[in-house]
Amino acid sequence: MRNLVKNSLFLLLMSICLISCRETENETDDLVDESIEAGADVKVKDGGDKIKIETDEKEIKIKNDDGDIKKKVELKDND
């Protein structure tokens, strides 16, 4: 009985670790795909490290620095 409880706790711990470490869907790809469908201008620089998306309402800049993805969204003033 003791062995069964120990093995169950071990399997529970391993399953929690695997679930928490799974790869999530890339939000940057979704943002680029949605912008392209909306007819935005997309510019890619430095082999894909810098992406600039321009629409009528906003300008989005995505930069990849050694695995760290930085997003910057600027809203355009329509004066």
For each residue, the residues with C-beta under 8 A, 3 or more apart:
1: 4 5
2: 5 6
3: 6 7
4: 1 7 8
5: 1 2 8 9
6: 2 3 9 10
7: 3 4 10 11
8: 4 5 11 12
9: 5 6 12 13
10: 6 7 13 14
11: 7 8 14 15
12: 8 9 15 16
13: 9 10 16 17
14: 10 11 17 18
15: 11 12 18 19
16: 12 13 19 20
17: 13 14 20 21
18: 14 15 21 22
19: 15 16 22
20: 16 17
21: 17 18
22: 18 19
23:
24:
25: 29 30
26: 29 30
27: 30 31
28: 31 32 51 62 69 71
29: 25 26 32 33
30: 25 26 27 33 34
31: 27 28 34 35 53 60 62 71
32: 28 29 35 36 42 51 53 62
33: 29 30 36 37
34: 30 31 37 38
35: 31 32 38 40 42 53 55 60
36: 32 33 39 40 42
37: 33 34
38: 34 35 55
39: 36 55
40: 35 36 53 54 55
41: 53 54 55
42: 32 35 36 51 52 53 54
43: 51 52 53 54
44: 48 50 51 52
45: 49 50 51 52
46: 49 50
47:
48: 44 51 64
49: 45 46 63 64 65
50: 44 45 46 61 62 63 64
51: 28 32 42 43 44 45 48 60 61 62 63
52: 42 43 44 45 59 60 61 62
53: 31 32 35 40 41 42 43 59 60 61 62
54: 40 41 42 43 59 60
55: 35 38 39 40 41 58 59
56: 76 78
57: 75 76 78
58: 55 73 74 75 76
59: 52 53 54 55 73 74 76
60: 31 35 51 52 53 54 71 72 73 74
61: 50 51 52 53 71 72 74
62: 28 31 32 50 51 52 53 69 70 71 72
63: 49 50 51 69 70 72
64: 48 49 50 67 68 69 70
65: 49 68 70
66:
67: 64
68: 64 65
69: 28 62 63 64
70: 62 63 64 65
71: 28 31 60 61 62
72: 60 61 62 63
73: 58 59 60
74: 58 59 60 61
75: 57 58
76: 56 57 58 59
77:
78: 56 57
79:
